[in-house]
Amino acid sequence: MSKNMAPKGQKPKSSKEDDAPFYLRNITFYETDPDKYFENISLVKRPGFNTTGKEIALSINSYPIVQFPNKTVYQYDVLIGNGAEKRALLDKVWNSKVRKEKLGKYWIFDGNKLAWSTTKLSQDLNVVIDLDVDAGRLDSKRANAFRLVVRPTKKINLAILDEYVRGTIPLKDDAQEAFNFLDHLLRETPSRTFIPVKRSFFSEDNPKFDLGGGVFAYKGIYQAIRAVHPGRLAVNVDVSNSCFWSLYSLVGLAIGIMDLRDVQQLIHYSKPVVDPCGGHQPSKQFHLLDRLHKLRVRANYRGCPCLDKEWTVKEFLLVNAKQYKFDVKDHATGTSRTMNIYDYFKEKYNIILDYWQLPVVQMTKGKVVYPMELLAVYRAQKYPFKLNEFQTAQMIKFAVSRPSERRQAIERCKKNLRHPEDDVLKEYGLKVADSMVRTKARLLPNPEILFGGNQKFNPGTNGRWDLRGKKFYLPNSKPLKSWGIGFFKGRHPISGPQIEAFCDNFVRTYQGHGGIVETKRPVIMELPQDPAKAVYELFNAVGNKYNQRPQILILVVQDKQSFHYLRIKKSCDCRFGVPSQVLQGQQVVKGSPQYISNVLMKVNAKLGGTTARAISKYNPSLPPYTMVIGADVSHASPGSHAPSMASFTVCMDTFGGRYNAGCETNGERREIISPANIRDILGPLIREWVMNIGKGRNPQNLYYFRDGVSEGQQQHVLQREIRHIKDIFKDIAMGKEWEGKVTVVICSKRHHIRAFPEPNDRNAADKNGNPLPGTLVEKDVTNPHGYDFFLWSHIALQGTSRPVHYQVLIDEIGSSPNQLQNMIYEHCYQYMRSTTSVSLFPAVYYAHLASNRARSHENVPSSSGPQSGPGVKMNRPPQQGPRPVEAPPLLPMPEADRLGYKVWYI
């Protein structure tokens, strides 16, 4: 839509023409709902199946449904109370004795407003249920009664679901309602038997592991119903891992999350501090107790009148048990007196509080207040926060399992679901097969790897190689002259002679890989501990020595301190616009050839080179004038106020090797990339491609690879993101509509599909039992309507490998499955910082790297600490004050050396 085509009555959004690059100043973006101007775009159908490579057999963790419900199913609307009650109350009313007596067995309730049954009600059920009477509490003095109304609405049309599954009709309302019913039918019994968390089910009897900090990892069962090719339903069953609060006393839990030594230290940090105005306020550590907000606990002490009563934590008060006072009424005399909590428990229960100095806990119900030491967590509750680095490492160890172990665990999960004995499934007539589906997959042919000097290497099905005796396909674009190495001293001292020895090996190895080095002994200097000052001094020393801007700065750090790393990158990227490489001191001292070669892959890329190129048997190169774009939106961890990051990559050669990248904030947890970001990030990258690769012309073909979005957002990707990309092409062509073709592919790793070759099948499995790189699955677990496939393109270093799920939304280019699928697989061999094929198409992989790296570009003072990403620790206090409406933009990278058009993010 051009500037002169604004809808009637709708003003175009300002494009800030004075600030925009000259080639984007006429682009106009609209703040309207594009759905008003674009009909839903029909998704592409599967054009056929891949015929390259060879056929192999796999078992996949999908269990076919062998029998549909064979009875008439009725759907009902459910109203409890005024319709605004909380989920816990809805469950109590629905599970009451009165409801069960009135309606009978085998009713299914979605926990909100819908129910299903094989029983047909001739009229509405309208009944008042008193929860106190239902629980046998006849002496309750407060009203605890709620009206339950169950109203018949319709029959569920299961026949139409069968038509949808066979592909004769799309997923419209009737089919969606039937699918929704089957989903809840399958989940009904597990939801009552286990602890439900979305589509996973956990039990305190299942394996668990202490992650530290008051957190335990639990193993559970994942179960989801899917429509799959070639026209049937199946149940995806997998192992699930999640984190729960530890079943500790509240005191022990507080010590764990605050990472304290003992209860005395907890008492110390619980004391209020004096503010500048002479008042009292909580300490920074005290704020960490806010994490326990909404945690459900029980009181347990001698004579406790409510042992089975569960309370919900509202807050920790800034007073202790001797400071908190309340009125106690003497029922015999009718008089009242004021007591503190310490004296109350001592007098009434003969309990002396050992840790009365701890804060008292206010509950959400009424004015209930308890001493902290009398409370404990008695049942598993989901841990909703991001794990710290140590916990994450422990979680990975707990979750990882070899393929044979994973398969056995999945089969145990299937048995624990007890589908054949499930009375609810029997009542409705749903049967699930006991064995995994067997599918015929294909093993795609691997490409050859082309290095410098026309040297080729065939990795076969191994998926890996090394750089010994090999030159980079393209070395650095300019001779390396102006560069320097700085080192920080710390617990493990490193000396200047050690740096010099490393530098000699570094230069010699780089030259062996084809690198062009003019200055063999760069500036070497010891750096101050402050990262910003260190980068400043090294930058100036190198620039003054060689009388030109540094081409790259190398900084040697003492350990993996992520915040230190982010501050270095922030200074190099945003203050000085210079490529940088951070090395670990211990690795520098060792100076192993493999480590140096791995570092040089990154350095060579940052200096304009390319590690290697994949040579295909089916796709010699990208077609002329073909652009490849990758896009990703990464979100901050739960509980963080940091913004989401939108990033784009654009391929800057003719074979899919080098990608320029840009990134910007995209609001809070907003998945669809904003028009402004498409203009400001992607516009300059596209223009760079047009000037250098397109020779002044727009592309004829565009491949748009988008990191995973939900099915509900796929139309938004087509209607909004693709629309605004076309607007950029139109503006570059001076208002002429872009006539090129676009193919849009969604790439997702968030799924539970796993495949298992037969043991010892060397034609299909690696030495660990995982599918070989190039394994392609197009049937039995894919969508019966669309064009999707699962591709294993890498060797898993540990555990059970996970494929990437590729969904082709539109394919105007019209590539055959042989062309598109093999291209995706082959490009996974061109990832520039690895000597292995990678699991994800590089355009998206690089976009993900860029969005994570750009966290260091947030426009906040370094003293405030990292806002998100790996530098955020679990015990960082929550942000105080109101959230900003929109996140401020990232700090820009200086234009002096065009760092934004280099591979700065690797």
QUIFENWO-V384443 format. One record per residue. N is the residue number from 0. PHI is phi in whole degrees, 0 to 359 (none if undefined). Layout:
n=(N;N)
phi=(PHI;PHI)
This chain:
n=(0;1;2;3;4;5;6;7;8;9;10;11;12;13;14;15;16;17;18;19;20;21;22;23;24;25;26;27;28;29;30;31;32;33;34;35;36;37;38;39;40;41;42;43;44;45;46;47;48;49;50;51;52;53;54;55;56;57;58;59;60;61;62;63;64;65;66;67;68;69;70;71;72;73;74;75;76;77;78;79;80;81;82;83;84;85;86;87;88;89;90;91;92;93;94;95;96;97;98;99;100;101;102;103;104;105;106;107;108;109;110;111;112;113;114;115;116;117;118;119;120;121;122;123;124;125;126;127;128;129;130;131;132;133;134;135;136;137;138;139;140;141;142;143;144;145;146;147;148;149;150;151;152;153;154;155;156;157;158;159;160;161;162;163;164;165;166;167;168;169;170;171;172;173;174;175;176;177;178;179;180;181;182;183;184;185;186;187;188;189;190;191;192;193;194;195;196;197;198;199;200;201;202;203;204;205;206;207;208;209;210;211;212;213;214;215;216;217;218;219;220;221;222;223;224;225;226;227;228;229;230;231;232;233;234;235;236;237;238;239;240;241;242;243;244;245;246;247;248;249;250;251;252;253;254;255;256;257;258;259;260;261;262;263;264;265;266;267;268;269;270;271;272;273;274;275;276;277;278;279;280;281;282;283;284;285;286;287;288;289;290;291;292;293;294;295;296;297;298;299;300;301;302;303;304;305;306;307;308;309;310;311;312;313;314;315;316;317;318;319;320;321;322;323;324;325;326;327;328;329;330;331;332;333;334;335;336;337;338;339;340;341;342;343;344;345;346;347;348;349;350;351;352;353;354;355;356;357;358;359;360;361;362;363;364;365;366;367;368;369;370;371;372;373;374;375;376;377;378;379;380;381;382;383;384;385;386;387;388;389;390;391;392;393;394;395;396;397;398;399;400;401;402;403;404;405;406;407;408;409;410;411;412;413;414;415;416;417;418;419;420;421;422;423;424;425;426;427;428;429;430;431;432;433;434;435;436;437;438;439;440;441;442;443;444;445;446;447;448;449;450;451;452;453;454;455;456;457;458;459;460;461;462;463;464;465;466;467;468;469;470;471;472;473;474;475;476;477;478;479;480;481;482;483;484;485;486;487;488;489;490;491;492;493;494;495;496;497;498;499;500;501;502;503;504;505;506;507;508;509;510;511;512;513;514;515;516;517;518;519;520;521;522;523;524;525;526;527;528;529;530;531;532;533;534;535;536;537;538;539;540;541;542;543;544;545;546;547;548;549;550;551;552;553;554;555;556;557;558;559;560;561;562;563;564;565;566;567;568;569;570;571;572;573;574;575;576;577;578;579;580;581;582;583;584;585;586;587;588;589;590;591;592;593;594;595;596;597;598;599;600;601;602;603;604;605;606;607;608;609;610;611;612;613;614;615;616;617;618;619;620;621;622;623;624;625;626;627;628;629;630;631;632;633;634;635;636;637;638;639;640;641;642;643;644;645;646;647;648;649;650;651;652;653;654;655;656;657;658;659;660;661;662;663;664;665;666;667;668;669;670;671;672;673;674;675;676;677;678;679;680;681;682;683;684;685;686;687;688;689;690;691;692;693;694;695;696;697;698;699;700;701;702;703;704;705;706;707;708;709;710;711;712;713;714;715;716;717;718;719;720;721;722;723;724;725;726;727;728;729;730;731;732;733;734;735;736;737;738;739;740;741;742;743;744;745;746;747;748;749;750;751;752;753;754;755;756;757;758;759;760;761;762;763;764;765;766;767;768;769;770;771;772;773;774;775;776;777;778;779;780;781;782;783;784;785;786;787;788;789;790;791;792;793;794;795;796;797;798;799;800;801;802;803;804;805;806;807;808;809;810;811;812;813;814;815;816;817;818;819;820;821;822;823;824;825;826;827;828;829;830;831;832;833;834;835;836;837;838;839;840;841;842;843;844;845;846;847;848;849;850;851;852;853;854;855;856;857;858;859;860;861;862;863;864;865;866;867;868;869;870;871;872;873;874;875;876;877;878;879;880;881;882;883;884;885;886;887;888;889;890;891;892;893;894;895;896;897;898;899;900;901;902;903;904;905)
phi=(none;276;299;269;244;296;301;302;79;244;273;290;287;298;259;50;300;291;264;285;304;301;276;244;287;257;283;239;242;249;268;259;279;294;299;288;247;234;289;302;275;289;281;290;270;296;278;149;234;291;242;276;70;223;278;225;248;223;259;237;287;229;244;298;275;264;211;285;306;250;236;288;244;251;256;229;273;239;233;241;65;264;90;246;290;284;301;298;290;302;296;296;294;294;271;290;297;298;299;295;292;284;253;91;273;67;276;246;238;277;81;222;221;236;218;224;199;275;274;260;274;281;210;297;266;225;216;260;245;267;292;291;295;298;268;85;266;275;259;294;257;241;286;219;247;221;274;245;239;241;239;297;234;196;272;274;270;288;295;290;294;298;293;298;299;280;89;274;223;282;279;257;305;298;292;295;296;294;296;299;299;298;299;288;299;292;268;302;291;302;294;271;268;244;268;280;226;56;261;246;226;237;217;292;276;284;304;216;211;281;271;84;68;78;233;241;265;242;265;218;240;258;215;209;268;222;272;228;290;253;96;204;255;212;247;275;242;208;282;238;234;209;248;227;297;291;276;243;292;296;295;297;293;295;298;293;288;269;56;255;280;199;292;295;291;296;299;299;283;276;285;293;251;276;274;301;271;91;274;239;216;294;287;300;293;299;298;295;293;299;297;273;300;76;287;266;227;232;265;216;201;299;84;300;278;220;299;269;279;255;246;248;292;264;194;259;278;273;222;258;292;271;268;277;240;209;272;244;264;272;293;286;257;80;266;236;217;263;226;266;295;302;293;299;291;292;281;277;244;57;248;261;288;286;240;294;288;288;294;276;248;269;266;284;265;58;244;287;228;230;293;299;287;263;249;208;270;250;216;296;224;300;272;264;250;289;285;280;297;295;297;298;298;293;296;297;298;290;279;288;210;293;305;296;291;295;297;298;295;295;295;293;301;299;294;293;289;53;303;295;263;288;296;292;297;297;300;267;86;259;234;243;298;269;244;298;287;257;234;264;257;232;255;289;290;280;279;271;257;257;251;297;71;60;276;245;219;256;283;61;270;285;73;210;202;224;257;299;73;242;260;297;303;229;281;302;289;230;303;280;240;261;207;205;236;244;226;263;267;201;297;247;302;232;255;300;301;294;295;297;296;297;299;298;297;299;294;297;293;297;297;296;272;97;294;256;240;269;256;275;238;282;295;236;209;279;250;293;292;288;300;296;292;297;295;301;291;292;301;291;297;292;298;290;294;254;58;200;299;299;277;198;244;247;237;257;254;272;204;275;267;297;294;300;299;296;291;298;296;298;292;295;286;260;271;245;61;237;299;219;222;258;240;269;303;297;290;295;296;295;60;293;303;295;297;296;296;297;294;293;301;290;297;298;296;291;264;102;263;224;292;204;226;272;253;263;273;241;232;306;192;293;302;304;56;249;256;242;241;246;221;213;236;254;250;291;293;304;88;271;266;293;283;286;242;258;225;233;234;227;292;246;212;264;231;84;263;260;229;278;219;219;212;202;295;226;81;259;55;259;275;282;286;290;303;297;290;299;293;279;270;281;306;298;293;296;298;297;296;300;286;257;262;279;54;89;248;294;292;274;230;229;261;246;259;245;298;316;236;290;300;291;257;295;296;294;300;288;281;249;296;296;300;284;295;296;298;295;301;296;291;298;274;59;92;276;300;287;255;285;248;232;237;247;233;266;245;224;248;271;206;239;275;226;237;226;293;295;305;67;274;291;279;228;236;276;293;269;97;273;302;291;303;101;290;235;244;240;229;72;231;265;288;287;255;262;237;219;198;250;228;265;242;215;264;281;289;208;74;265;289;242;281;263;266;258;240;271;275;225;217;290;295;76;292;287;306;301;286;291;294;290;298;300;296;293;293;292;269;251;295;281;246;216;256;222;288;251;279;232;307;304;303;281;302;296;297;294;300;297;293;288;295;290;301;285;266;299;275;226;298;298;294;281;82;295;270;195;80;293;279;277;268;298;264;282;298;293;295;262;87;290;283;291;296;231;291;293;295;291;294;284;269;301;276;305;243;54;299;296;254;240;274;281;264;286)
